[in-house]
Amino acid sequence: MKTSYLYLLTSLILFSFASCKIEEDNIFSESAAVRLNNAKADYKKILCSASNGWVMEYFPTDATEGYTFLMKFNESGAVSIAAKNKNTDNSYKTENSLYEIIADNAPVLTFNTYNSIFSFYANPENPTGYGYGGDYEFIVLHADSNEVKLKGKKRGTYIFLHKLDDNASWQGYFAKLEIVNRAITNANVNFLNLIVATDTLKAYQGNTGIFAFLEKGGDFIADKKFAAFIITSYGLRFHTEQNYYGKKFQDFALSADSARLVSKTDNAIYFHAPVLNNYLKASTSTWKIDTTRTSSNFKTRLQALQAALKKGYSTKKFEYFGIANKTTYANAFVIKLSSTEGTYRIDFSEKPNNIVEIALPTTTVNLYDNNGKAFYNKTTEVATTLSYFCGEYKVSSSTPLTINSVRYERSNNSNEYFTMSR
């Protein structure tokens, strides 16, 4: 009995030792340190493999507008960085500095010497003592030969690098961004409509790089929501995926006719400008006639007006004839000679299908301001010109989202037209 007890006790002890083994077999053939060093080397090789460099779409934070940088990495640890934006005085600038892939909990891309073009955004002194709050060190989340995904080490902002085409000119790339930007944003256009299937958002302040979205019936002060974006070579991309009315969207491409910005994942989601004739009636801009895009009949009429005013005011220069929204008159024809501007009230009516009708008041009471009256009384060509530009017109714009210019085409004769530009 005693012997059996000893055998049983010994077996239990041995079993306990066996069951307490906590070591696991290695699932990696190399140590963590070796794997990290290999990853560093692989990522550096990828960065240096782009013969013409990378396009970095950089957001200092997820609440600030995006900035584009072009970067070319070399095996020596040097990097060339180029930019053209408001912080480079809208001039193309390049600067060389150093970079490194360092080991942290994961591989980190660090720009470890100062570069005035790029480090600017991580410097708390810029601008005006507050800074943009940006990063200069980035955790490498993914990298392949065409795209690198980074995460700001401090801010956690996601940053992408896209391989630049081998034959692309760096200055040409920024020129392309400017063309896209001019086609999309304009401080004079108060808002764009963002169609989300059957619903509509108002998108304000696009010229700031941060849209202020407002849903129907919302209060602009209390209910607007902000979304930062960056201009791309094809349109724009929001930093963060947006979700409205059960639909998600982030990337938008400019349509071939520049009339819309269309979601790259859903054609039923797109930006378009306000109805043109409604916009023109409320516009606070001064629109000046562009005689290079105006039919001969209107040019001839303006030449007669200019000659008559030059005869009557020999010391004054004819500046322009145009249409404006004035404090005195909601809508008006404008004639400017040197620094003197005369205005003439018009009735500007909107009709369906972007048709407008321009008419003069039936009497000269409240027709003009004092300067306008002086011009009017100086020569009959003023009255003749005002009447000639009245009528019904089909309006259109070659820059539909930004409405930088508008063509007025007579409804009954497409060969007679004039173009107004801001």
C-alpha positions in Angstrom: 0.0 0.0 0.0 2.7 2.4 0.9 4.7 1.4 -2.2 1.7 2.0 -4.4 1.2 5.4 -2.9 4.8 6.4 -3.7 4.4 5.3 -7.3 1.2 7.3 -7.6 2.8 10.4 -6.1 5.9 10.2 -8.4 3.6 9.9 -11.4 1.6 12.9 -10.5 4.8 15.0 -9.9 6.2 14.0 -13.3 2.9 14.8 -15.0 2.8 18.2 -13.4 6.3 19.0 -14.7 5.3 18.0 -18.2 2.0 20.0 -18.1 3.8 23.1 -16.8 6.0 23.6 -19.9 5.1 27.1 -21.1 7.6 27.5 -24.0 6.2 27.6 -27.5 7.9 26.6 -30.7 9.2 29.6 -32.7 6.7 30.6 -35.4 9.3 32.9 -37.0 12.6 31.7 -38.4 14.3 35.0 -37.3 14.2 37.1 -34.2 12.1 40.2 -34.0 15.2 42.4 -34.2 16.3 40.8 -37.5 12.8 41.0 -38.9 12.6 44.7 -38.1 16.0 45.4 -39.7 14.9 43.5 -42.8 11.7 45.5 -43.0 13.7 48.7 -42.7 15.9 47.7 -45.6 12.9 46.6 -47.7 11.1 49.9 -47.2 14.2 51.9 -48.0 14.7 49.9 -51.1 11.0 50.6 -52.1 11.4 54.3 -51.5 14.5 54.5 -53.6 13.1 52.4 -56.4 10.9 55.2 -57.7 13.2 56.7 -60.4 11.2 59.9 -60.6 10.1 60.1 -57.0 6.8 60.0 -55.1 3.8 62.3 -54.7 3.1 62.8 -51.0 -0.4 63.8 -50.1 0.2 65.4 -46.7 -2.2 66.5 -44.1 -0.7 68.1 -41.0 -3.8 67.0 -39.0 -7.1 65.4 -40.0 -8.7 68.8 -39.7 -6.4 70.9 -41.9 -6.2 71.2 -45.7 -3.9 68.9 -47.6 -0.6 69.8 -49.2 1.2 68.1 -52.0 5.0 67.4 -52.0 7.2 65.6 -54.5 10.0 63.5 -53.0 12.9 61.7 -54.4 14.8 59.3 -52.0 18.4 58.2 -52.5 20.3 55.3 -51.1 22.7 57.7 -49.5 20.0 59.0 -47.2 19.4 62.2 -49.1 15.9 63.3 -50.1 14.9 66.0 -52.6 11.6 67.7 -51.7 9.6 70.1 -53.9 6.4 72.1 -53.3 4.3 74.9 -54.7 1.7 76.4 -52.4 0.8 79.4 -50.3 3.7 78.6 -47.9 6.2 78.8 -50.7 4.6 82.1 -51.9 3.0 80.0 -54.7 6.4 79.6 -56.2 7.9 76.2 -57.2 10.7 75.4 -54.7 13.0 72.4 -54.1 15.3 71.7 -51.2 17.6 68.7 -50.2 17.8 67.2 -46.8 18.3 63.8 -45.1 15.9 61.0 -44.2 16.3 57.7 -42.4 14.2 54.5 -41.8 14.7 53.9 -38.0 13.6 51.1 -35.7 10.9 51.8 -33.2 8.0 49.4 -32.4 7.8 49.4 -36.2 9.8 50.9 -39.0 9.6 54.7 -38.9 10.4 57.1 -41.8 12.0 60.2 -40.3 13.0 63.4 -42.0 15.8 64.0 -39.5 17.4 67.2 -40.8 15.6 70.5 -41.3 14.0 71.2 -44.6 12.3 74.6 -44.9 9.8 73.3 -47.4 8.6 70.3 -45.4 9.7 70.8 -41.8 7.7 74.0 -41.8 4.5 72.1 -41.0 6.0 70.5 -37.9 7.5 73.7 -36.6 5.3 75.1 -33.8 6.4 78.7 -34.8 4.7 78.4 -38.2 2.4 80.2 -38.7 2.3 83.1 -36.2 3.4 81.1 -33.2 0.8 78.3 -33.4 2.0 75.9 -36.0 0.2 73.5 -38.3 0.7 70.6 -35.8 2.2 68.3 -38.5 4.5 65.3 -38.2 8.0 64.8 -39.6 8.2 61.1 -38.4 5.9 58.5 -39.8 5.2 54.8 -39.0 5.4 52.8 -42.2 2.1 50.8 -42.3 2.4 49.4 -45.9 4.7 49.8 -48.8 4.9 48.4 -52.4 6.3 49.7 -55.6 3.3 52.0 -56.3 2.0 53.2 -52.9 3.3 53.7 -49.4 0.9 54.2 -46.5 2.2 56.1 -43.5 0.8 57.2 -40.1 2.0 60.3 -38.3 3.9 59.3 -35.2 2.6 62.2 -33.2 -0.8 63.1 -34.7 -1.8 59.7 -36.1 -2.7 61.3 -39.5 -2.7 59.0 -42.4 -0.4 60.0 -45.3 0.0 58.4 -48.7 2.9 58.3 -51.1 2.0 57.5 -54.8 4.7 56.7 -57.3 5.2 59.5 -59.8 5.2 58.6 -63.5 8.7 58.2 -64.7 8.3 60.8 -67.5 6.4 63.4 -65.5 7.9 66.8 -65.0 7.9 67.9 -61.4 7.0 71.5 -62.2 4.5 70.2 -64.8 2.8 68.1 -62.1 2.2 71.2 -59.9 1.0 73.1 -63.0 -1.6 70.3 -63.4 -2.7 70.6 -59.8 -3.2 74.3 -60.4 -5.4 73.6 -63.4 -7.5 71.2 -61.4 -7.7 73.6 -58.5 -8.9 76.4 -60.7 -11.6 74.2 -62.1 -12.9 73.2 -58.7 -12.5 76.1 -56.2 -13.3 79.8 -56.3 -13.8 82.1 -53.4 -16.5 83.9 -55.4 -18.7 80.8 -55.6 -20.3 80.7 -52.2 -21.2 77.0 -52.3 -21.4 73.8 -54.4 -24.2 71.3 -54.3 -23.2 67.8 -53.3 -25.7 65.3 -54.6 -25.8 62.1 -52.6 -28.2 59.9 -54.5 -31.6 61.6 -53.9 -30.4 64.0 -51.2 -28.4 67.2 -51.4 -25.7 68.8 -49.2 -24.5 72.3 -49.4 -20.7 72.5 -49.5 -19.4 75.9 -48.5 -15.8 77.4 -48.3 -14.2 75.0 -50.8 -11.5 77.6 -51.6 -10.1 77.0 -48.0 -9.3 73.4 -48.6 -11.9 72.4 -45.9 -15.5 72.1 -47.0 -18.2 73.1 -44.5 -21.1 70.7 -45.2 -24.7 71.6 -44.3 -27.6 69.3 -44.6 -31.0 70.6 -45.7 -32.8 72.6 -43.1 -29.6 72.9 -41.0 -28.3 76.1 -39.3 -25.0 77.2 -40.8 -23.5 78.3 -37.4 -24.7 75.3 -35.3 -24.9 72.4 -37.7 -22.2 72.6 -40.3 -19.6 69.8 -40.4 -16.0 70.2 -41.7 -14.1 67.9 -44.1 -10.5 68.6 -45.1 -9.4 67.6 -48.6 -6.4 67.8 -50.9 -6.4 68.6 -54.6 -5.2 65.7 -56.7 -4.2 65.3 -60.3 -7.6 64.0 -61.1 -9.9 65.9 -58.7 -9.8 65.8 -54.9 -9.6 63.4 -52.0 -11.0 63.9 -48.5 -8.6 63.0 -45.6 -11.4 61.0 -44.0 -14.1 59.0 -45.6 -17.4 60.9 -45.4 -20.7 59.3 -44.6 -24.0 61.1 -45.3 -27.5 59.6 -45.9 -26.1 56.1 -45.6 -23.6 56.7 -48.4 -19.8 56.8 -48.1 -17.4 58.8 -50.3 -13.8 60.0 -50.3 -12.3 60.3 -53.7 -13.7 62.5 -56.5 -12.7 62.9 -60.1 -13.3 65.9 -62.3 -15.6 65.1 -65.3 -14.3 65.5 -68.8 -16.4 68.7 -69.3 -15.3 70.0 -65.8 -19.0 70.3 -64.9 -19.0 67.9 -62.1 -16.8 66.2 -59.4 -17.9 62.6 -59.4 -17.2 60.0 -56.6 -14.9 57.4 -57.9 -17.0 54.7 -56.2 -20.5 55.9 -56.9 -21.6 57.9 -59.9 -24.8 59.0 -58.0 -22.6 61.1 -55.7 -21.2 64.3 -57.3 -20.6 68.0 -56.8 -22.1 70.6 -59.1 -22.5 74.3 -59.1 -25.7 76.3 -58.3 -28.1 76.9 -61.1 -26.3 79.4 -63.2 -29.0 82.0 -63.8 -29.9 82.1 -60.1 -26.3 82.4 -59.2 -25.7 85.3 -61.6 -28.7 87.3 -60.3 -27.3 87.1 -56.7 -23.6 87.4 -57.7 -21.7 90.2 -56.0 -18.9 90.1 -58.5 -18.2 92.7 -61.2 -18.4 90.9 -64.6 -16.4 92.6 -67.4 -17.0 91.9 -71.1 -14.3 89.8 -72.7 -14.1 91.0 -76.3 -11.9 88.1 -77.4 -14.8 85.8 -76.8 -17.6 88.1 -78.1 -19.3 88.1 -81.5 -18.6 90.9 -84.0 -22.0 92.6 -83.6 -21.4 93.3 -79.8 -17.8 94.2 -80.5 -18.9 96.8 -83.0 -21.4 98.3 -80.6 -18.7 98.6 -77.8 -16.2 100.2 -80.2 -18.8 102.9 -81.0 -19.4 103.4 -77.3 -15.7 103.6 -76.6 -15.1 106.1 -79.4 -17.9 108.4 -78.3 -16.8 108.4 -74.7 -13.2 109.1 -75.7 -14.4 112.1 -77.6 -16.4 113.4 -74.7 -13.8 112.5 -72.1 -10.4 112.9 -73.8 -8.4 112.6 -70.5 -10.1 109.4 -69.3 -9.4 105.8 -70.3 -12.2 103.4 -71.2 -11.7 100.5 -68.7 -14.7 98.2 -69.2 -18.4 97.6 -69.8 -19.9 95.0 -67.6 -22.7 93.8 -65.2 -22.5 94.0 -61.5 -24.6 93.7 -58.3 -24.5 97.1 -56.7 -25.6 98.5 -53.4 -27.7 101.2 -55.2 -29.2 98.7 -57.7 -29.5 95.0 -57.2 -28.3 94.4 -60.8 -26.7 97.0 -63.1 -24.8 97.7 -66.3 -21.5 99.3 -65.5 -19.3 101.6 -67.5 -15.9 102.6 -66.1 -13.7 105.4 -67.4 -10.3 105.6 -65.5 -11.4 105.7 -61.9 -14.9 106.9 -62.5 -17.7 104.3 -62.6 -21.2 104.9 -63.8 -24.0 102.4 -63.1 -27.4 101.8 -64.8 -30.2 99.8 -63.2 -31.4 96.7 -65.0 -34.1 94.1 -64.4 -32.4 90.7 -64.4 -35.0 87.9 -64.6 -34.3 84.2 -64.4 -36.3 81.7 -66.5 -36.1 77.9 -66.8 -33.2 76.1 -68.6 -30.7 78.8 -67.7 -32.4 81.5 -69.6 -32.1 85.1 -68.4 -33.8 88.3 -69.5 -32.1 91.7 -69.2 -34.3 94.8 -69.4 -34.0 98.5 -68.7 -36.6 100.3 -66.5 -39.5 101.8 -68.5 -38.4 105.4 -67.5 -35.1 107.1 -66.6 -36.3 107.6 -63.0 -33.7 105.8 -60.9 -32.1 104.5 -64.1 -28.6 105.7 -63.2 -26.3 107.1 -60.5 -24.7 110.5 -60.8 -21.7 109.3 -62.8 -24.0 107.2 -65.0 -26.2 110.2 -65.7 -23.2 112.2 -66.7 -22.1 109.6 -69.2 -25.7 109.1 -70.4 -26.1 112.8 -71.1 -22.7 113.2 -72.8 -23.4 110.9 -75.7 -26.4 109.0 -77.1 -24.2 106.0 -77.6 -24.6 105.1 -74.0 -28.4 104.7 -74.3 -28.0 102.9 -77.6 -25.5 100.4 -76.0 -27.6 99.8 -72.9 -30.6 99.0 -75.1 -28.5 96.8 -77.4 -27.4 94.5 -74.6 -30.9 94.0 -73.3 -32.8 90.9 -74.4 -33.2 87.2 -73.6 -30.1 85.1 -73.4 -29.1 81.5 -72.8 -26.3 81.5 -70.2 -23.5 78.9 -69.9 -20.0 78.7 -68.5 -16.8 77.0 -69.7 -15.8 76.7 -66.0 -19.1 75.2 -64.6 -17.9 74.6 -61.0 -16.0 77.9 -60.5 -18.0 80.1 -62.9 -15.1 82.3 -63.8 -16.7 83.4 -67.1 -20.2 83.3 -68.5 -21.4 83.3 -72.1 -24.6 85.1 -72.9 -26.1 83.9 -76.2 -29.2 85.4 -77.7 -32.1 83.0 -77.4 -33.1 83.7 -81.0 -29.7 83.8 -82.6 -26.8 81.7 -81.5 -24.4 83.7 -83.6 -24.8 86.7 -81.4 -23.1 86.4 -78.0 -20.9 88.1 -75.5 -18.7 86.7 -72.7 -18.4 88.2 -69.2 -15.4 87.4 -66.9 -14.7 88.3 -63.3 
